[in-house]
Amino acid sequence: MTRHLYIHIPFCHHICPYCAFYKHRPGALANQAFIDAILNEARIRVSEVEIKPETIYFGGGTPSALSSSHIKRLCTGLHEIFDLSDLKEWTIESNPATFDLRKAKLFRELGITRPSLGVQSFHPATLKTLGRDHSADDAVAAFETLREAGFQNISVDLMFSIPGQKLADWDYDLSVALNLESEHISCYNLTYEEDTDFMKRHQSGELDADEDRDASTFYHTIERLEAGGFHHYEISNYARDGFQSLHNQAYWTGRDYLGLGPSAVSTIRNVRWKTLPDTAAYTRAMHAGDEVKSEIENLTEEDKRLEAIALQLRTSKGLPSDYVGGLSTIDSLTQQGLLIKQGDNYCLTHEGKALADPIAAALA
């Protein structure tokens, strides 16, 4: 049985220059027809897939940018279509300035339990470099609004190793997040993604990359957040006791999940597909009753093994030894102090964490 549901809301009032996710400005597409298209897809999939969600994740885009009436229509429809009696976690990605106290309270009333606040930085210069459309004060106010609305599980997203960002600037970001007393903090190393403005500027030499800076900032992050009571449970994620993301852990451990909405990915019983990545075409197709699956792929056992190496190795629980083949490689990485055997799993050492991707490639 599938236990995890993802819904993609592609609308952003402002397009960030580093983001490669499928998104666009709302225009005339953020309407009731779009919400009804998602609910139509949900009705179709629930007849095909045995699903009783333990987690729901609204990603994007900026789901919190939906109007209150559309959020309510979507959530109410999901309650009607799915059996949510086992639901443990319902996340909504949200950006500062896209909700007020009334809207935040509506999120809670509809069953959402976990806002993930896309802050990226509390430092004005870094926010400017990232092209964000909110201020540091907006971000703090948004967090406080979520607390006032009654949320007891709030995640804050931050980005580091930004061109021009000094270690002191990043330390300030961490200090603000710690002072807010959030339950979860995600810290992402900036990467240059294809088809983004940042990639073009990087290729032109305007924006730099520095692996030594990445590593030193990464280790500083671990030190600061662990000292602040957080567990480093995945390369980019830190949580207080009991607040690890259930939904993301399902991805990392290879669980089945159903994705709805344009560009959403699903993996069910070794079959993976991507929903049509075109909001207008998706909406028309779902109202016409047409199929919106694309890029259908049958996953082999080798596909699953390689994904497990890439994803589970990044977690604090590590990679089950069943997925590892070459013992000579394991021995070499262990002797170098990059891997350690804990029970039946291989885990990255402190030194190995900054090299997670090349270590995974060596084990593949």
N, C-alpha and C positions, 0 to 999 in steps of 0.2 A: 504493500500500500504506500502511495506517495503521501508524504507528510509536510511538504514545503511548497509554498506558492509565492511566485514573484510576479509583480505587475509593473510594467514600464510606462511611465508618464513622461513623454518626450519634451514637454514644454518648459522653456526657460525665457524669462523676460530679457535676460542678458546672456550672451554667449561668451563664455570664458575662453581665452585663447589657447589654453593648454588641454582642454577637454576633448576626448575622442569618442565619447559615448554618443549614440544617436539622439539628437536633440535639435530643436528649432524654436523660434519664437512662436507664441500661441496663435497669432493671427486670428482667422475665423475658424480654425480647426479645434480649438479648446472649447467645445460646445457639448450639448447634451447628446448629439449623435455619436460623438467619440466615446463618451461614457457608456452609452448603450451598446456600442460595438464591443467594448471590453466585456460587458455582461453577456452579450450574445456569444462571444467566444468561450466564456466561462461555462455557459450552459452546454455548448457543444462538447467541450473537453470533459466535463463531469460525466457525460454519458459514455466517454471513451476510456477514461482513466479512473481507477479506484483511488480516491483521494479524500483524506480527512486531515486538514492542515493542523500542524502544531506550530508552524510559523508562517507569517505573511510578511512580505517586504515590498513596500512601494518605493521603487527606484526611478531614476531619471537621468537627465531632466531635473525638474524641480517639482515633485508631487505637491508640496505645500503651496505652490502657486495656483493650483486649481481653486476655483471659487468655492465658497462654503457649500453652496447648493449642489455643485458637482461632486465634491467630496462626500457629501451626505448621500447622494444618489448612488455613488459607487459602493460605498461601504454597506449601505442598507441592502443593495443588490447582492453583494457577496455573502452577507448573513443569510439571505434567502436561498442562495444557490448551494452553498457549501455547509456541511456540518462542522461548525466551529467549536463544538463542545470540548475538544482537546487542545484548543489554541493556548499556547504558552507565551508567545511573543508576536507583536505586530509592530513593525518598524515603518516609519515614514521619513524619507530623506527630506530635509527642510533647510531653507536658507534664511538668513536674517532678512527682515523687511518684507517677507511674504506671508506673515501671519501676525495677528494681534491676539490679545488675551481671549477675546470671544471665540476666535477661530481655534486657538489652542485648546480651549475647553471643549469645543466641538469634537476635536480629534479624540479626546479621552472618552467623551460620551459615546462615540461610535465604536469604541473598542481598541483603538490604537494605544499601545503601551510604551513604545520606545521611539522618541524622535532622535534622528541622527542629524545633528546640526552642522551644515557645511560652512565652517568658519574660515579654514585654511590659514589664517593668520590674524593676530591681534595687533600687528605692527603696521602703521600707515604706509611706510615705504614698500613693504612686502606686498600688501594688498594692492598697491598701485601697479607693481610689477606684474602681479597675477591678473590684473584687469578686473578685479572684483568690483561689484557695484554697491558694496556696503562698507561702512566704517567700522573701526574697532568698537566704538561705543554701541553701534547697532548690534554687533554680535553679542556683546555682554548683555544688552537689554533683551535680546531674543532669548538667551539662555534663562534669564531671570523670569521672563514671561512664561516659559515652559514650566519652570518651578512653581510659579504662582498658580498655574493651571492644574497643578497636582501631579506632574510627572516625577516619578522616583527612579527612572532609568533613562538617562540622557547620555547620548554619545556625542563627542565633539571631534570633528575631522580637522586635521592640521596638515600642512605640507612643509617639507624642509628641503634644504639644498637648493634654494631658489637663487638664481643669479643676483648678486649684490647683497644677499642676506648674510649678515655677520652671525657668528655663533652667539653673540650677546643678544641679537634680535630673536633668534630661535629660542634661546633660554627664556627670554621674556614671554614668548608665546606659551611655552610650557608652564611658566609661573602663573600666568593668568588662568590657564586651563585648570591647574591644580587648585588655585584659590577659589575657582567656581565650584569645586568639589563635584565634578561630573563623575558618573559611574564608569564611563568607558571613554577612551581616547584612541583614535586612529591617527597614526603619523605616517604619511606617505612621502617617500622620496620622489621628488619631481622626476618624471621621465618624459622624454620627447616622443610624442605619438604621431604616427602618420596622419596626414590630412588635417593638421592643426596649424594655426598661425605660429605657435611656439616652435614647431619643427622647422618651418621655413626660416624663422629668425635664427635658429640654432645652426642650420646649414649655411646661412649667410655669414656666420661668425659673430652675430650680435649677442647671442646668448650662449654662455659657456656650459661645460660639463666638467666635473672634477671628481674622480673616484675617491681620491684621498679625503676630500671634503665630505663626500657622501658618507664614508665609513666613520670618520671622526664624529660627525653630527649624529649618526645612527647610534654609536656607542654612548655618546653624551645623553641621548634621549632615554636609552635603557636605564642608565644610572639615575637620572633625575626622576623618572616615573616610578621605578621600583622603590626608590627612597621615599616616594610619596604614597606608597601603599598599593601600587598597581602591579598586576602580574603580566608579564610579557608572554602572552599565550599564542601569538602568531607574529611573524616578522614585523607586520605593520600595525599590530593591534595590542592594546593594553586594557586590562579591566580590573576593577575591584572584585573581591570575592563574590561569586554568584552572578556576575553581570557580563560574562562572556556572551558574545552574539550567538544565539542558537542557530539562527538562519545561516550565517556565514560558516559556522562549523559544519553544517550539513553539506555545503559546497565542498569544503576542504576534505571531507571524509568520503566523498563520492556517493552521497545519497541521491536518490531520484528527486527531481523537482519539476514543477509545472510553471511555465512562464506565459503570461498573457500580455497583450499589447504589442505595438509595433517594435520590432527588433528584439523582443524578448526571446531568450533561449530556453528550451526544455530538454530534459534528459529523463526518459522514462523507459525502463526495461531495456537498456542498452541501445536505445534509439534516441538520437539527438536531432533537434530541428530548430530553426530560427524562424520566428514569425516575420512576415513581410515587413521590411524596414522602410515603410512609406506610410505616414499617418493618413493621408487622404485616401490612398488606395486601400489601405487596411480597413478604414471606416466604411468605404463603399462595399468592399468585399463581404464584411461581416453583416451588413444590412441586406445584402443580396443572398446570403447563405453560401458564399463561395469559400473554398479552402484557402487558408492564409499561411500554411506551412511552407517553408522553403529550406534549401540547403539541408535536406534530410540525410542523416549519416548513421550507419549501423556501426556501433563501437565494438571493436574486437577486444579480447582479453589483454592483448598487448597495448592497445590504446588506453585501456583503463589502468594498466600497470604504470605507463609513462605519466599519466595524469596524477596518479597517486604519489609518485616520486616528486613531481613538481609541486604538489599542493600540501601533502601531509608532512613532508620534510620541513616545511615552513612553520609547523605548529610545535608547541612545547611538548606534545605527546610523542611526536616523531613519526617515523616511517616503519610500519611493520616489516620485519625481516623477510617475510614471504615475498615481498615485492622486489627484493634485491637479488641480483644475479651474481655479478663478478666479485668474488671474495677478495681477489688481489686488490681491487679498487677500494673495497671497504677497509682492508688492512692498511693500505697506504694513507687513506684519509684519517683513519684512527691514529696511526703513528704520527701524522702531522698535527694532531690535536684538534682536528676539525669535526670529528664525529665521535660519539660515545654510545656504547650499548647500554640501554636501560630496560631490563626485562627482555621482552621480545621485540623491542623497537630500537631503531637507530635514531639518535637525536643529535642536532647540531650543538656543538659546544659554544661557549661565549665567543670564541675566536671564529667559529664557523658561521655564525649567524649573518655576518656581513657578506659572506660568500655563498649564500643559499642557492642562487641560480646556477653558478658554475659547478657547485657540488652536485646539484640535481642532474645537470647535464652529464657529469662524469659517471653517475650511477645509472643513467638511462640505458 
